[in-house]
Amino acid sequence: MSGEVTAGTAAPVVLAERDPHVDATRLLAELVPPPRFGAVRFATYVPDQAQPSQARAVRALEEFAAGIGGPAPGSARRKWFRVREPERPSIPGGVYLDGGYGVGKTHLLASLWHAAEAPPEQKAFGTFVELTNLVGALGFRPAVDALSSHRLVCIDEFELDDPGDTVLVSTLLTRLAAAGVRLAATSNTLPGKLGEGRFAAADFMREIQGLSARFTSLRIDGDDYRHRGLPQAPDPYTDAQVTAAAARTPGAALDDFGPLAAHLAAVHPSRYGALVDGVAAVFLRGVRPVTDQAAALRLVVLADRLYDREVPVMASGVRFDQLFSAEMLSGGYRKKYFRAVSRLTSLARDSSRFA
């Protein structure tokens, strides 16, 4: 590692040298809205007056949130209330937010989590990938046991590109619904389905099969930013610029892209958040196109964790819109890659202040 460290600034850490260990308690505690959505509320969502479905969705979610309070699933007190004060039939056991990118689904899902009258430890918020990673880290039965006492589980960006993961999560949700846990989910249209407008609700209901009767679909119309195509990524810096910027930035992590990508294979994706603990900005030298799909999918998860934590990324090498091949961007995992390019591009723009 080259470059001088500015006086008073600690030397950058190297992510490829970190091997975080995360216990089940932390994994569950981290299932909360990320910092980017930590302060959102229904009141901060501004419905488009030209899209009445947005205001209707807010009202429906407020009603859904109001029905979540009370004893936790499985408790004796809850059973007592079921005899004397049954839940209103108008409140579904689950809600699915149906709409394209850029209409505020994650904002609304996080607002639902915040509005539900339950302690944070009895509510979970995570992406589809985080949920599958949780099951991978804990095992299926322990994950069911850990989440069954929750009152609400929110799943953002439900995905259909991996049949095995889809069946896994559908089975998990079935077990949780049987335990009385309220469920909420969102998903996004695949880039290859632009003409169809959305993911859509019919696809989601089909994949969760017997669980579909428990879900009410809330359609949220609005402009879809994907019609603008992939965002133009900023030009990369030189290796020297990246190294110098890292040296003068408190809380920096400085890595060569190749060793970091290789190291991710040795770290379970559920620990990628812990991998960047305490990191204020990531500096990457020598970013190059990824040809291995397994490595590409690991980078997608890392990009998600960095984006959730609003960690800027300054890089040399190729632009982030050249990270994945045209074949990958048109293949079965294209939604993941489009999302990663969009998020890394946003984080790269945020890094301009370090130049």
Backbone hydrogen bonds, N-H to C=O, Kabsch-Sander energy under -0.5 kcal/mol:
donor,donor_aa,acceptor,acceptor_aa,energy
6,T,247,A,-1.3
9,T,6,T,-2.4
10,A,8,G,-0.5
13,V,252,A,-2.3
15,L,13,V,-0.6
17,E,14,V,-1.8
18,R,15,L,-1.8
27,L,23,D,-2.1
28,L,24,A,-2.3
29,A,25,T,-2.2
30,E,26,R,-2.0
31,L,28,L,-1.5
32,V,30,E,-2.1
36,R,308,D,-1.1
37,F,34,P,-2.4
38,G,35,P,-1.5
44,T,41,R,-1.1
45,Y,41,R,-0.6
45,Y,42,F,-1.1
46,V,44,T,-0.6
49,Q,47,P,-0.5
51,Q,48,D,-2.1
54,Q,51,Q,-2.0
55,A,51,Q,-0.6
56,R,52,P,-1.9
57,A,53,S,-2.0
58,V,54,Q,-1.8
59,R,55,A,-2.0
60,A,56,R,-2.4
61,L,57,A,-2.5
62,E,58,V,-2.2
63,E,59,R,-1.9
64,F,60,A,-2.2
65,A,61,L,-2.8
66,A,62,E,-1.9
67,G,63,E,-1.0
67,G,64,F,-0.7
68,I,65,A,-1.6
75,S,72,A,-1.7
79,K,75,S,-1.7
80,W,76,A,-2.1
81,F,77,R,-2.0
82,R,78,R,-1.9
83,V,79,K,-1.1
84,R,80,W,-1.6
85,E,81,F,-3.5
91,I,88,R,-1.7
93,G,214,R,-0.7
94,G,214,R,-1.7
95,V,183,L,-1.8
96,Y,216,T,-2.4
97,L,185,A,-2.9
98,D,96,Y,-0.8
98,D,218,L,-2.6
99,G,97,L,-0.6
103,V,100,G,-0.9
108,L,104,G,-2.2
109,L,105,K,-2.7
110,A,106,T,-2.8
111,S,107,H,-2.1
112,L,108,L,-2.2
113,W,109,L,-1.9
114,H,110,A,-2.4
115,A,111,S,-2.4
116,A,112,L,-1.9
117,E,65,A,-0.6
118,A,116,A,-1.9
122,Q,119,P,-2.4
123,K,120,P,-1.6
124,A,152,L,-2.2
125,F,31,L,-1.5
126,G,154,C,-2.2
128,F,156,D,-2.1
131,L,127,T,-2.2
132,T,128,F,-2.2
133,N,129,V,-2.4
134,L,130,E,-2.1
135,V,131,L,-2.1
136,G,132,T,-2.2
137,A,133,N,-2.2
138,L,134,L,-2.8
139,G,135,V,-2.7
143,A,139,G,-1.9
144,V,140,F,-2.4
145,D,141,R,-2.5
146,A,142,P,-2.5
147,L,143,A,-1.9
148,S,144,V,-1.8
150,H,147,L,-1.7
151,R,122,Q,-3.2
152,L,122,Q,-1.3
153,V,182,R,-2.1
154,C,124,A,-3.0
155,I,184,A,-2.9
156,D,126,G,-2.3
156,D,154,C,-0.6
158,F,186,T,-3.7
166,T,162,D,-2.4
167,V,163,P,-2.3
168,L,164,G,-2.2
169,V,165,D,-2.7
170,S,166,T,-2.4
171,T,167,V,-2.5
172,L,168,L,-2.2
173,L,169,V,-2.9
174,T,170,S,-2.0
175,R,171,T,-2.1
176,L,172,L,-2.3
177,A,173,L,-2.9
178,A,174,T,-2.0
179,A,175,R,-1.0
180,G,177,A,-1.5
181,V,176,L,-2.3
182,R,151,R,-2.1
183,L,93,G,-2.0
184,A,153,V,-1.9
185,A,95,V,-2.0
186,T,155,I,-1.9
187,S,97,L,-0.7
188,N,158,F,-0.6
193,K,190,L,-2.5
194,L,191,P,-0.9
196,E,193,K,-1.6
197,G,193,K,-0.8
197,G,194,L,-0.9
204,F,200,A,-2.0
205,M,201,A,-2.8
206,R,202,A,-2.0
207,E,203,D,-2.0
208,I,204,F,-1.8
209,Q,205,M,-0.6
209,Q,206,R,-0.6
211,L,208,I,-2.7
212,S,209,Q,-2.5
214,R,211,L,-1.9
215,F,212,S,-1.5
216,T,94,G,-2.2
218,L,96,Y,-3.3
219,R,217,S,-0.6
220,I,98,D,-3.1
221,D,219,R,-0.5
225,Y,223,D,-0.6
227,H,224,D,-1.8
228,R,225,Y,-2.1
229,G,226,R,-2.3
233,A,231,P,-0.7
237,Y,315,A,-2.7
242,V,238,T,-2.2
243,T,239,D,-2.6
244,A,240,A,-2.4
245,A,241,Q,-2.4
246,A,242,V,-2.2
247,A,243,T,-1.9
248,R,244,A,-1.2
249,T,246,A,-1.1
252,A,249,T,-1.3
253,A,281,A,-1.9
254,L,13,V,-2.7
255,D,283,F,-2.6
257,F,285,R,-3.0
260,L,256,D,-1.9
261,A,257,F,-2.8
262,A,258,G,-2.2
263,H,259,P,-2.2
264,L,260,L,-1.8
265,A,261,A,-0.5
265,A,262,A,-1.0
266,A,263,H,-1.9
267,V,264,L,-1.1
271,R,268,H,-3.0
272,Y,269,P,-1.6
275,L,271,R,-1.8
276,V,272,Y,-0.9
276,V,273,G,-0.9
277,D,274,A,-1.6
279,V,276,V,-2.0
280,A,251,G,-2.9
280,A,278,G,-0.5
281,A,251,G,-1.2
282,V,312,P,-2.9
283,F,253,A,-3.1
284,L,314,M,-2.7
285,R,255,D,-2.3
287,V,316,S,-2.7
290,V,323,L,-2.8
293,Q,291,T,-0.5
296,A,292,D,-2.2
297,L,293,Q,-2.5
298,R,294,A,-1.7
299,L,295,A,-1.9
300,V,296,A,-1.7
301,V,297,L,-1.6
302,L,298,R,-2.1
303,A,299,L,-2.6
304,D,300,V,-2.1
305,R,301,V,-2.2
306,L,302,L,-2.4
307,Y,303,A,-2.4
308,D,304,D,-2.8
309,R,305,R,-1.5
310,E,307,Y,-1.2
311,V,306,L,-2.5
313,V,347,L,-1.3
314,M,282,V,-2.6
316,S,284,L,-1.8
317,G,237,Y,-0.7
318,V,287,V,-2.5
322,Q,319,R,-1.8
323,L,320,F,-1.4
325,S,290,V,-0.6
329,L,325,S,-2.2
330,S,326,A,-0.6
330,S,327,E,-0.7
331,G,328,M,-1.1
334,R,331,G,-1.6
336,K,333,Y,-0.6
337,Y,333,Y,-1.7
338,F,334,R,-2.9
339,R,335,K,-2.2
340,A,336,K,-2.4
341,V,337,Y,-2.6
342,S,338,F,-2.4
343,R,339,R,-2.5
344,L,340,A,-3.0
345,T,341,V,-2.3
346,S,342,S,-1.9
347,L,343,R,-2.3
348,A,344,L,-2.4
349,R,345,T,-2.1
350,D,346,S,-1.7
351,S,347,L,-0.9
351,S,348,A,-0.5
352,S,349,R,-1.4
353,R,350,D,-0.7
354,F,351,S,-2.2
355,A,352,S,-1.2
